[in-house]
Amino acid sequence: MLSLSCAPTPVDSLVATGESQIYEALESSLVKLRQTNRLVTGTVIRGRTYKLEDFNKLFNSGNANVPLKGMVSCTKNESVAVEFLSKSGSNISGPKVKVIMKIKSKSGVDIDDISDYGVNLVKDRHPEELIQEEVLLDEGYFKMNGQPTLIKTENGVPRYEINLEELVTPIRKIN
């Protein structure tokens, strides 16, 4: 069940110890990278398809602060975000909703040059794919500015646009 509580919870209560260590190492790396020219502030875009019930819990619950769990992969290129709508929804059965999130980043990290789908690796490893222009945000709470806006419906699947602002408020408490 999705918890909308704003109180951070210990990492070990959410994931196994090995995963906790990986998460902590990644978080530590992002902190260091933010101190370089990789810090990204301003608008980044995320495309994701949700089960209808998950979409409603996250974006139609009346709570202005939306928890996004796991590292939040975004892009500077809206075409990449739109492409991810199909990829992220391919295994979802039943009613689903496509969402383009326009996120005002405060602490994003540009990882494109080290990403598997980034400028340096995509041509050799994934020649048919777009360069992702990837920006990574920490999981956490994001303020929803306004309500989800229905953009269009394709094959019975609605596509919404949602404006979010990174609050830099963690879901997990790292020990």
C-alpha positions in Angstrom: 0.0 0.0 0.0 1.3 3.5 -0.9 2.1 5.6 2.2 1.5 9.3 1.8 3.0 10.2 5.2 5.7 12.9 5.0 7.7 11.3 7.8 10.9 9.6 6.5 11.3 5.9 7.2 14.5 3.9 7.7 15.9 2.5 4.4 16.3 -1.0 6.0 12.6 -1.2 6.7 11.8 -0.7 3.0 14.5 -2.7 1.2 16.9 -5.6 1.9 20.3 -4.7 3.4 22.1 -5.2 0.1 19.8 -2.9 -1.7 20.1 -0.4 1.1 23.8 -0.3 0.6 23.5 0.3 -3.1 20.9 3.0 -2.5 23.2 4.7 0.0 26.2 4.5 -2.3 24.2 6.0 -5.2 22.9 8.8 -2.9 26.4 9.6 -1.7 27.6 9.8 -5.4 24.8 12.1 -6.3 25.7 14.4 -3.4 29.3 14.6 -4.7 28.2 15.2 -8.3 25.9 18.1 -7.3 29.0 19.9 -6.2 30.3 19.9 -9.8 28.9 21.4 -13.0 26.4 18.5 -13.2 23.8 20.2 -11.0 20.6 20.7 -12.9 18.0 23.2 -11.8 15.0 24.2 -13.9 12.5 22.0 -15.8 13.1 18.4 -16.5 10.6 15.9 -17.9 9.6 12.4 -16.9 7.3 10.1 -18.9 5.6 7.2 -17.0 2.6 5.0 -17.4 0.7 4.1 -14.2 -2.1 1.7 -13.4 -5.3 3.8 -13.1 -5.6 3.0 -9.3 -1.9 4.0 -8.7 -2.4 7.2 -10.7 -5.4 8.1 -8.6 -3.6 7.4 -5.3 -0.7 9.6 -6.3 -2.2 12.5 -8.2 -6.0 12.6 -7.4 -5.8 11.9 -3.6 -6.1 15.6 -2.6 -2.6 15.5 -1.3 -0.4 18.3 -2.8 2.8 16.5 -1.9 3.4 13.5 -4.2 5.9 10.7 -3.2 8.0 9.4 -6.0 9.9 6.3 -4.8 13.2 5.2 -6.2 15.6 7.4 -8.0 13.6 9.6 -10.4 15.0 9.4 -13.9 14.1 12.4 -16.0 15.2 14.0 -19.3 15.8 17.4 -20.8 14.1 16.2 -24.0 10.3 15.8 -24.1 10.5 13.4 -27.0 12.4 11.0 -24.8 9.8 11.3 -22.0 7.0 10.6 -24.6 8.9 7.5 -25.7 9.0 6.3 -22.1 5.2 6.4 -21.9 5.0 3.2 -24.1 8.1 1.5 -22.5 6.9 2.0 -18.9 3.4 0.8 -19.7 4.1 -2.3 -21.8 3.6 -4.7 -18.9 0.6 -3.0 -17.3 -2.7 -4.9 -17.7 -6.0 -3.3 -17.1 -6.8 0.4 -17.1 -3.8 2.7 -17.3 -2.9 6.3 -17.6 0.0 8.0 -19.3 1.7 10.9 -17.5 4.1 13.5 -18.6 5.6 15.2 -15.5 7.2 18.5 -15.9 9.4 18.8 -12.8 11.0 22.0 -11.5 14.3 20.5 -10.4 16.3 21.9 -7.5 18.9 19.1 -7.1 19.0 17.1 -10.3 22.2 15.6 -11.6 23.1 15.3 -15.3 24.3 11.8 -15.8 23.9 11.6 -19.6 27.6 11.1 -20.4 27.7 8.0 -18.0 24.3 6.6 -18.8 23.9 3.5 -20.9 21.6 5.4 -23.1 23.6 8.6 -23.0 25.7 10.4 -25.6 28.8 8.3 -25.2 27.2 4.8 -25.2 23.9 4.8 -27.0 25.2 4.6 -30.6 27.2 1.4 -29.8 24.8 -0.3 -27.4 21.4 0.9 -28.6 21.7 2.4 -32.1 18.0 2.7 -32.7 17.3 4.7 -29.5 17.3 8.4 -28.7 20.0 9.9 -26.6 18.2 10.2 -23.3 19.8 13.4 -21.9 19.2 11.9 -18.5 18.9 13.8 -15.3 18.6 11.9 -12.0 16.6 13.2 -9.1 16.5 11.7 -5.6 13.3 9.9 -4.6 11.2 12.1 -2.4 8.2 14.4 -2.2 7.2 16.6 -5.0 4.7 19.5 -4.8 1.9 19.2 -7.4 1.2 22.6 -8.8 -2.4 22.6 -10.0 -4.3 19.5 -11.1 -3.5 16.9 -13.7 -4.4 18.3 -17.1 -5.8 15.9 -19.7 -3.8 16.4 -22.9 -5.4 13.7 -25.1 -6.6 10.1 -25.2 -4.9 7.5 -27.4 -6.6 4.1 -28.0 -8.7 4.7 -24.9 -5.7 5.6 -22.7 -5.7 9.1 -21.3 -2.5 11.2 -21.3 -2.1 13.8 -18.6 0.4 16.5 -18.0 1.3 17.3 -14.4 3.5 20.1 -13.1 5.6 19.2 -10.1 8.2 21.0 -8.0 11.0 19.0 -6.3 10.8 19.6 -2.5 14.1 17.9 -1.6 12.2 16.1 1.2 13.3 12.5 1.5 11.0 9.5 1.8 13.7 7.3 3.3 16.0 8.2 6.2 19.5 7.1 5.5 21.3 6.0 8.6 
